[in-house]
Amino acid sequence: MNRPAVTPARSLAAEQLSQTFTGSASERVKRARLVATHLERILERIDSGQLEATPTEVARLEGADLALRAISRTRLES
């Protein structure tokens, strides 16, 4: 599998993203839902031509959206 090289910008983005998903399980699920909503807005803009993205970038965004939506639909056990 071809993975992109880890760059300082990519490393910083990963660190910021990991800090986004802290807190209780319900807080992390809420944040997953919020991030998925933002990704969907980006994908809508790509589809409408307002933003440009390569097919690989679109596939990654769609995969991340799908994963976050799956997480946000998970029922939390008390």
VENQUI-V144762 format. One record per residue. N is the residue number from 1. BURIAL is + if it has 24 or more other ideal C-beta (glycine too) atoms within 12 Angstrom, else -. Layout:
n=N burial=BURIAL
n=N burial=BURIAL
This chain:
n=1 burial=-
n=2 burial=-
n=3 burial=-
n=4 burial=-
n=5 burial=-
n=6 burial=-
n=7 burial=-
n=8 burial=-
n=9 burial=-
n=10 burial=-
n=11 burial=-
n=12 burial=-
n=13 burial=-
n=14 burial=-
n=15 burial=-
n=16 burial=-
n=17 burial=-
n=18 burial=-
n=19 burial=-
n=20 burial=-
n=21 burial=-
n=22 burial=-
n=23 burial=-
n=24 burial=-
n=25 burial=-
n=26 burial=-
n=27 burial=-
n=28 burial=-
n=29 burial=-
n=30 burial=-
n=31 burial=+
n=32 burial=+
n=33 burial=-
n=34 burial=-
n=35 burial=+
n=36 burial=+
n=37 burial=-
n=38 burial=-
n=39 burial=+
n=40 burial=-
n=41 burial=-
n=42 burial=+
n=43 burial=+
n=44 burial=-
n=45 burial=-
n=46 burial=-
n=47 burial=-
n=48 burial=-
n=49 burial=-
n=50 burial=-
n=51 burial=-
n=52 burial=-
n=53 burial=-
n=54 burial=-
n=55 burial=-
n=56 burial=-
n=57 burial=-
n=58 burial=-
n=59 burial=-
n=60 burial=-
n=61 burial=+
n=62 burial=-
n=63 burial=-
n=64 burial=-
n=65 burial=+
n=66 burial=-
n=67 burial=-
n=68 burial=+
n=69 burial=-
n=70 burial=-
n=71 burial=+
n=72 burial=+
n=73 burial=-
n=74 burial=-
n=75 burial=-
n=76 burial=-
n=77 burial=-
n=78 burial=-
